[in-house]
């Protein structure tokens, strides 16, 4: 594997990383789909959205040409409704719940419709929200990802002065650094961030990292409350021989390099194996192909029935020419002169169900050998256990413990940590879910924080 500048032409990079889900080109095109909505009572699409967006309402507002109202309906529940319309696995959320599925007809394209007014609002800088009068309260948010931004926006609207501390030089978190660029472009991430911050009352301080140049004790002293929303980010290791060879990289780092740098400068092999079958594995595999890799093989130790990614994601990988090998478990990575040459896998067969209910793979004793010059590991992410422990927070294997339900503002949702005044939510609590779940966690935390600083 070697960096080869200009592997592809600028036009090819532009084409390969162009928006995979183009928006409606005309109002009429949007109306054709919007007019199919049945405006269901107790709408299942809304109930299946973690942020509870009132889908029939925003669709009706599109139909009546009330695009500002439509955008407001979406943003009121999910200030990242624009980004979520591009990255949500809607086939297992709102669109998967649409009643048209029961009639064996195509569901309403809710994501595409949601994108229509939200993009107009973001591009047009529509001022849809007003800040309440300043309360004199100050809250620190650690992490400018979906959860942190969502919390900050709710708090700013309530008149709180918010300071976000972000370890990267740009905000957006996973949206900016951890998702395939053809799903959510860098330009859109920047515009969405700017739109969220335009409410006022939110300051972002970049390159501030908890445990390095930022500490909880200082934040707790200087602010009325603190919200921890720094996510998960450490790649799970495979614990097989050869993981340290040149040409082996974890998927999070690979995607980060693509999102933080320029496409020609990101090293990619000719023959790439990607280990894993989650969304991150798919994003790594498809982007390796789009960067110019000739062969990309996704290797998964279970069967398609157990894969964590959605069918839609799998189809993107297949459409990009990625090969899928099921029931292959990595055993070793071989190298010549320090550079990767082969991935050795054990051939598996489905065994009895494990604790998760999925059939566990059983080694057949046979071996599959892949000739490769790059291996991308996408075996999941683990929490920042050392950091969490060092800052004195109670935790469960690195996931921050939130258990003081009495301090929260919404029944049944707990965001208060073991340290009074410090709240946590999103991936650093649940271990990693969808962007839309992180947005909701931010809303829950903001409600709890408002309750704490106003009545605590
Ligand atoms: Fe409209 Fe489908 Fe939602 Fe019913 S379930 S309100 S048809 S989008």
Boltz pocket constraint, residues with backbone or C-beta under 6 A from the ligand:
constraints:
  - pocket:
      binder: B
      contacts: [[A, 36], [A, 37], [A, 38], [A, 39], [A, 40], [A, 43], [A, 44], [A, 45], [A, 46], [A, 55], [A, 56], [A, 94], [A, 97], [A, 98], [A, 99], [A, 100], [A, 108], [A, 110]]
      max_distance: 6.0
